Every structure is written in structure tokens, then in C-alpha cells.
């Protein structure tokens, strides 16, 4: 899930991994045991930002129908909201703990699944394209409200085996709907260009996508582009995550004549395939192979 504060100065991202796709430890294991590489990746953006991404062993994983627990953190579905309990240690260079609760309340829950490859090896599942978010984390300024979404990706092969590049964006609209754009270049040369608008009740409707429009490259020179009305130049409003192969940011664009600011990401899998990246990632993704629950 990702969220932007109502004031536009803060943002947050939470990703629960079973088979931590961006973990060097998982790659070095040849992805033999997804449940032995689990992670609750939590990142805050804005003043006093924190980033946490600890790769944990199978002893840290517990699952029930409505709850996912990974070490000291968890996600729980109550029936009308998702409650995320965070208790993680920050990765360098921003050491310290990130603790507290994040509550995501969807306007609706969808039943939509989008295959990202022809054989269905990768699937995008937008559970809640529009949601209210309440953030209550320890630390000055880490209590705020905003809007966000909750989705999931499932796959049976490594991303870099099937994709060369992708961009994704979710943009809230004035009527309570959300426009989502998924654009990808697959390794076989085929492309994905998906544009869906979810109304406030979560009902999806394919829409005609505005043209792909370039954004300035990231600090690591990752190529970026998003959808925008003809003649409009989108811009980055808030820098979020910037890695040699991946960038996430808040982007302002115009869709159907409406100005909107949403979360955008670009992922360069050609770069990610480089073995030189894995030791760099290990500095930001520590490995804790053993975990013992107190109860």
C-alpha cells in the first residue's frame, strides 16, 4: 500500500513480501524457498524519513485467513479496514526504530485481477484502488491523514525473467474514482498498456489512456514516463524512493482535463539483473534468518 498525506508533504509505503523479490538474499538462494525470505518493507517520506526492509527466515512467518505476521510486524483485515502494526528497525543511513499503526479504510474492495503476462505467470490484484489512510507512528510529525490504495502482485517467476521495464501509476480523481495505468515492456518484446478507472464503489472500467509522456530521469538516471493529457507536462511533487533500478515518487499529471497527484513508480529490470547490484542492496536489506515469537 502507498499513501500521500492531505497536506502533500509526507508519504508512506508498506509492502509485505513472501519471497522478497528485491532481496539479494532471496536471489542468492536461487529463489528456492519463498517463505524463507519474508519481509515487511515500510518506508516513510518527508521530514525524518525512515526505510526498513529486513529479510527474515521462515520462522518469522505466520498466516491466517485475515492476518499476516512477519516477525514483529503484521497486517490484519477486520472486515472493513486493514490495520498494519509496524515494529521495524531502520536501514542505514537512517538508523532507529519505526513503530506504530497504519489504518487503511477502503471505499470499496474489488474482485479484479489483471494478468501481466500472456501465461498468467504474473498477476496484479488491485484490492482497494481508493482508501482513506490514518498514520500513527512514533516520532514528531508521523501522525497524519491522507489517501492511498492497497494492491498486490503475485508471480511464479522472477520479475527480471519476464520484464525489461515497467511504469505504474495510481491517480485519484475528483469524483472519488481512481485512474490506474500499467505500462510494461516484456523481455519477449511485447508490451502491456493497461488503463483502468475504478469508480468510488470499486467497479472497474477500461478507459482510453492519455499519451505516455516523459518525466525527468531520477537521481540514478532511471527512465521515467507516465500518462498525461496531450500537451501537459507531468512533474514530480515529492521524491520518495530512489534506487539504481527503481524509483517511486508523487507525480502531478492531468487526466481528462483534471489535475491530479498520485503515486508513480518506474522499474528497470535490465539494471536489476546486474549481479553488481546485489552487494549494494545487501547494505539496505539486512538478513535475520531466525525469529522467535514471544507467545
C-alpha positions as CSV (number, residue, x, y, z in Angstrom):
1,X,0.0,0.0,0.0
2,X,1.0,3.6,-0.6
3,X,-0.4,6.8,0.8
4,X,0.0,10.5,0.4
5,X,-0.8,13.0,3.2
6,X,-3.6,15.5,2.7
7,X,-1.0,18.3,3.0
8,X,1.2,16.8,0.3
9,X,4.4,16.9,2.3
10,X,4.5,13.3,3.6
11,X,4.0,9.9,2.1
12,X,4.3,6.2,3.2
13,X,4.7,2.8,1.6
14,X,4.2,-0.7,3.0
15,X,4.9,-3.9,1.1
16,X,4.6,-7.3,2.7
17,X,6.7,-9.9,0.8
18,X,6.6,-13.7,0.8
19,X,9.5,-14.3,-1.5
20,X,11.1,-10.9,-1.2
21,X,11.6,-10.1,-4.9
22,X,14.1,-7.3,-4.4
23,X,16.1,-9.1,-1.7
24,X,19.7,-10.1,-2.7
25,X,19.5,-12.9,-0.2
26,X,16.5,-14.4,-2.0
27,X,18.3,-14.0,-5.3
28,X,21.4,-15.7,-3.9
29,X,19.2,-18.6,-2.7
30,X,18.1,-19.1,-6.3
31,X,14.6,-18.4,-5.0
32,X,14.2,-21.9,-3.8
33,X,12.0,-21.2,-0.7
34,X,9.8,-18.0,-0.8
35,X,8.6,-18.5,2.7
36,X,12.2,-18.4,3.9
37,X,12.6,-14.8,2.6
38,X,9.8,-12.7,4.0
39,X,9.8,-9.0,4.7
40,X,7.6,-6.1,5.9
41,X,9.1,-3.2,3.9
42,X,8.0,0.1,5.5
43,X,9.2,3.5,4.3
44,X,8.2,7.0,5.3
45,X,8.9,10.0,3.1
46,X,9.2,13.7,4.1
47,X,10.9,15.1,7.2
48,X,12.8,12.4,9.2
49,X,12.1,9.7,6.7
50,X,12.8,6.1,7.5
51,X,13.3,3.0,5.4
52,X,13.1,-0.6,6.7
53,X,13.5,-3.8,4.7
54,X,14.7,-6.8,6.8
55,X,14.8,-10.1,5.0
56,X,13.6,-12.8,7.5
57,X,13.6,-16.5,7.6
58,X,10.5,-18.9,7.7
59,X,10.4,-18.9,11.5
60,X,9.2,-15.2,11.3
61,X,6.1,-16.0,9.1
62,X,2.6,-16.7,10.4
63,X,-0.5,-16.6,8.3
64,X,-4.3,-16.9,8.9
65,X,-7.2,-16.0,6.7
66,X,-7.3,-12.4,8.0
67,X,-3.8,-11.8,9.4
68,X,-0.2,-11.9,8.0
69,X,2.6,-11.7,10.6
70,X,6.2,-11.2,9.6
71,X,8.4,-11.0,12.7
72,X,7.5,-8.1,14.9
73,X,5.1,-6.5,12.3
74,X,1.7,-7.6,11.0
75,X,-1.3,-6.8,8.7
76,X,-4.8,-7.6,9.9
77,X,-8.1,-7.4,8.0
78,X,-11.0,-6.6,10.2
79,X,-13.7,-6.8,7.6
80,X,-13.9,-3.1,6.7
81,X,-10.3,-1.9,7.2
82,X,-6.7,-3.0,7.1
83,X,-4.6,-2.4,10.3
84,X,-0.9,-2.5,9.9
85,X,1.2,-2.8,13.0
86,X,4.8,-1.8,12.5
87,X,7.8,-2.5,14.7
88,X,10.9,-2.4,12.4
89,X,14.5,-1.2,12.6
90,X,15.6,1.4,10.1
91,X,18.2,0.6,7.4
92,X,21.3,2.7,7.0
93,X,21.9,5.6,6.9
94,X,18.7,6.4,8.9
95,X,19.0,4.1,11.9
96,X,16.4,3.9,14.6
97,X,13.1,2.2,15.0
98,X,9.9,2.7,13.1
99,X,6.9,1.8,15.4
100,X,3.2,2.4,15.3
101,X,0.0,1.7,13.5
102,X,-1.3,2.5,10.0
103,X,-5.1,2.1,9.3
104,X,-6.3,1.8,5.7
105,X,-10.1,2.1,5.1
106,X,-11.1,1.2,1.5
107,X,-14.0,2.9,-0.1
108,X,-14.6,-0.5,-1.8
109,X,-12.9,-3.8,-2.3
110,X,-12.7,-5.0,-5.9
111,X,-12.7,-8.5,-7.4
112,X,-10.4,-7.6,-10.3
113,X,-7.3,-9.5,-11.4
114,X,-5.1,-8.4,-14.3
115,X,-2.6,-10.8,-15.9
116,X,0.7,-9.1,-16.7
117,X,1.9,-11.8,-19.0
118,X,0.1,-13.9,-21.5
119,X,0.5,-17.1,-19.5
120,X,-0.7,-15.6,-16.2
121,X,2.7,-16.1,-14.5
122,X,2.4,-12.5,-13.1
123,X,-0.9,-11.0,-11.8
124,X,-1.8,-7.6,-10.5
125,X,-4.6,-7.6,-7.9
126,X,-6.0,-4.1,-7.0
127,X,-7.8,-4.8,-3.8
128,X,-8.7,-1.2,-2.9
129,X,-7.9,1.4,-5.5
130,X,-9.2,4.2,-3.2
131,X,-8.9,4.4,0.5
132,X,-8.6,6.7,3.5
133,X,-5.4,6.3,5.5
134,X,-4.6,7.2,9.1
135,X,-0.9,7.1,10.1
136,X,0.1,6.9,13.8
137,X,3.8,6.3,14.0
138,X,6.2,7.3,16.8
139,X,8.1,10.5,16.2
140,X,7.4,14.1,15.6
141,X,5.2,14.7,12.5
142,X,4.5,11.0,11.9
143,X,0.8,11.3,12.7
144,X,-1.3,12.3,9.7
145,X,-4.2,11.5,7.4
146,X,-4.3,11.1,3.7
147,X,-5.5,9.0,0.8
148,X,-4.0,5.8,-0.6
149,X,-4.6,2.4,-2.0
150,X,-3.9,-1.3,-1.4
151,X,-2.9,-3.8,-4.1
152,X,-0.9,-6.9,-4.6
153,X,1.3,-8.6,-7.2
154,X,1.6,-12.4,-7.5
155,X,4.2,-14.3,-9.6
156,X,5.7,-17.7,-10.2
157,X,8.8,-16.5,-11.9
158,X,11.3,-13.8,-11.1
159,X,10.3,-10.4,-12.5
160,X,13.6,-9.9,-14.3
161,X,13.0,-13.1,-16.3
162,X,9.8,-11.7,-17.9
163,X,10.1,-7.9,-17.9
164,X,12.6,-5.4,-19.1
165,X,10.9,-2.2,-17.8
166,X,7.6,-1.0,-16.4
167,X,5.9,2.0,-15.0
168,X,2.8,2.2,-12.9
169,X,0.6,5.0,-11.5
170,X,-2.5,5.4,-9.5
171,X,-4.2,8.8,-9.6
172,X,-7.3,9.9,-7.6
173,X,-10.0,11.8,-9.5
174,X,-12.4,14.5,-8.2
175,X,-15.5,12.2,-8.3
176,X,-13.9,9.7,-5.9
177,X,-12.7,7.3,-8.6
178,X,-9.1,6.4,-9.3
179,X,-7.3,6.0,-12.6
180,X,-4.6,3.3,-12.8
181,X,-2.1,2.9,-15.6
182,X,0.2,-0.2,-16.0
183,X,2.7,0.0,-18.8
184,X,5.4,-2.6,-19.3
185,X,7.9,-3.9,-21.8
186,X,8.3,-7.7,-21.6
187,X,11.5,-9.5,-22.5
188,X,9.9,-11.1,-25.5
189,X,9.4,-7.7,-27.0
190,X,5.6,-7.5,-26.3
191,X,4.1,-4.7,-24.3
192,X,1.4,-4.1,-21.8
193,X,-0.6,-0.9,-21.8
194,X,-3.5,-1.1,-19.3
195,X,-5.7,1.8,-18.3
196,X,-8.5,1.3,-15.8
197,X,-10.7,3.7,-13.9
198,X,-12.3,2.4,-10.7
199,X,-15.3,4.3,-9.5
200,X,-16.0,5.0,-5.8
201,X,-17.7,1.6,-5.5
202,X,-14.7,-0.2,-6.9
203,X,-16.3,-1.0,-10.2
204,X,-13.6,-1.1,-13.0
205,X,-14.0,0.4,-16.4
206,X,-11.3,0.3,-19.2
207,X,-10.5,3.8,-20.4
208,X,-8.6,5.3,-23.3
209,X,-5.1,6.0,-21.9
210,X,-3.7,9.5,-22.5
211,X,-0.3,9.5,-24.2
212,X,2.8,8.3,-22.5
213,X,4.7,11.4,-21.5
214,X,8.4,11.6,-20.3
215,X,9.3,12.6,-16.8
216,X,12.8,13.8,-15.9
217,X,15.1,10.8,-15.1
218,X,15.6,10.0,-11.4
219,X,18.7,10.8,-9.4
220,X,20.1,7.4,-10.5
221,X,19.0,8.2,-14.1
222,X,16.2,5.7,-14.2
223,X,14.0,6.3,-17.2
224,X,10.5,7.6,-16.2
225,X,7.3,8.2,-18.1
226,X,3.6,8.5,-17.2
227,X,0.2,9.2,-18.7
228,X,-0.9,12.8,-19.3
229,X,-3.3,14.7,-21.5
230,X,-1.8,15.9,-24.8
231,X,0.4,18.9,-24.3
232,X,0.6,18.6,-20.5
233,X,4.0,18.1,-18.8
234,X,3.7,16.0,-15.6
235,X,6.1,16.8,-12.8
236,X,7.4,15.2,-9.6
237,X,5.9,16.7,-6.4
238,X,7.6,14.6,-3.8
239,X,10.6,12.4,-4.1
240,X,10.1,9.1,-2.4
241,X,12.3,6.0,-3.1
242,X,15.3,6.4,-5.4
243,X,17.4,3.3,-6.2
244,X,19.7,2.4,-9.1
245,X,16.9,0.3,-10.7
246,X,13.7,1.7,-9.2
247,X,12.0,5.0,-8.4
248,X,8.8,5.9,-6.6
249,X,7.5,9.4,-6.3
250,X,4.4,11.6,-6.0
251,X,3.6,12.9,-9.5
252,X,1.2,15.6,-10.7
253,X,-0.4,15.0,-14.0
254,X,-3.6,15.9,-15.9
255,X,-6.1,13.2,-17.0
256,X,-9.3,14.0,-18.8
257,X,-8.8,17.7,-18.1
258,X,-8.4,17.1,-14.3
259,X,-5.3,17.8,-12.3
260,X,-4.3,15.0,-10.0
261,X,-1.4,13.9,-7.8
262,X,-0.7,10.2,-7.3
263,X,2.0,7.7,-6.6
264,X,4.1,6.7,-9.6
265,X,6.8,4.1,-10.0
266,X,9.3,3.0,-12.6
267,X,11.2,-0.2,-12.5
268,X,14.2,-1.1,-14.8
269,X,14.6,-4.8,-14.7
270,X,17.6,-4.8,-17.0
271,X,19.5,-2.9,-14.4
272,X,18.2,-5.2,-11.6
273,X,19.5,-8.2,-13.4
274,X,23.1,-7.0,-12.9
275,X,25.0,-9.1,-10.3
276,X,26.8,-5.9,-9.3
277,X,23.6,-4.6,-7.7
278,X,23.2,-7.4,-5.2
279,X,26.0,-6.5,-2.8
280,X,24.8,-2.9,-2.8
281,X,21.3,-4.0,-1.9
282,X,22.6,-6.1,0.9
283,X,23.6,-2.9,2.7
284,X,20.0,-1.7,2.7
285,X,18.4,-5.2,3.2
286,X,19.8,-6.9,6.3
287,X,19.1,-10.6,6.8
288,X,17.7,-12.1,10.0
289,X,17.3,-15.8,9.4
290,X,15.9,-16.8,12.9
291,X,13.0,-15.4,14.8
292,X,11.2,-16.5,17.9
293,X,7.7,-15.3,18.8
294,X,7.2,-14.4,22.5
295,X,3.8,-16.1,22.8
